[in-house]
Amino acid sequence: MSDENNLATVETLNVGEPTGSAKRQRSSIAFPYMDLSEAIGVAKAIHDHQGTGTCTMDQLAPWMNQSPTSSAFRNRLSAARLFGLVNAENLDAIQLTELGRLVVDAKREREGRAKAFLAVPLYRALYDKFKGGVVPPTGALETELVSLGVAGTLKETARRVLERSADQAGFYEAGRDRLVMPGFGPTPEPKPETKRGGGDGDGPDFGLDPLLVALLKKIPPAGNDWPGPNRVRWFRTFAMNVSQIYDGDGDPVELRIELDVNP
């Protein structure tokens, strides 16, 4: 489905728009008739029922308590596509995009909402135009939307959905007279767990050879009895393994360990 066809679908299916000549007007820039939260609702329905798999319109609509032929459902689906949350090129294989997976991730939802807002062509154009400056009040803002390609009969609808979406995405945190990108820190990647063998696999291995790790794990907990001869045998084994690991091709280092039973 091309952007032009998608735009026509959005405008044709808009709920509450007047019929006749007004309905035949087309905008030259894409924007949704449903706000960001409605679009995220589509993404969450797919995520909750299908994960990263695909679904059809006939499956998705009931998950949202909607009819697949209703204007409300189709507007929501179109909005989810315009916000970049779903891939709906094939209506028999609707799937979350990478951005869609981001907004359903509780730890990265803030980042996902901000990026989804800017995925809408009209919102990106307006943000770029007034970035670092003050957004004009209602009447002048609607005039700006028309100058960016919104049909005159749709300027109020476009403005209202824009304002709700900007608020939901965090762009009004510095005030409703400007669009400011919300802050979000990078999410650290989890460090891969490295186990080098030995023992029961619990606790850090300090990057040591598995043989040494296994021996260290055989030391009894502090406060437990560890007879002298057993300690000597442990130290000798440990020393032998240290020599085997670290001496290499050089001269071996011999460690002599004796137990003094009469200190």
Secondary structure, 3 states (H helix, E strand, C coil): CCHHHHHHHHHHHCCCCCCCHHHHCCCCCCCCCCCHHHHHHHHHHHHHHHCCCCECHHHHHHHCCCCCCCHHHHHHHHHHHHCCCEECCCCCCEEECHHHHHHCCCCCHHHHHHHHHHHCHHHHHHHHHHCCCCCCCHHHHHHHHHHCCCCHHHHHHHHHHHHHHHHHCCCCCCCCCCCCCCCCCCCCCCCCCCCCCCCCCCCCCCCCCHHHHHHHCCCCCCCCCCCHHHHHHHHHHHHHHHHHHHCCCCCCCCCCCCCCCCC
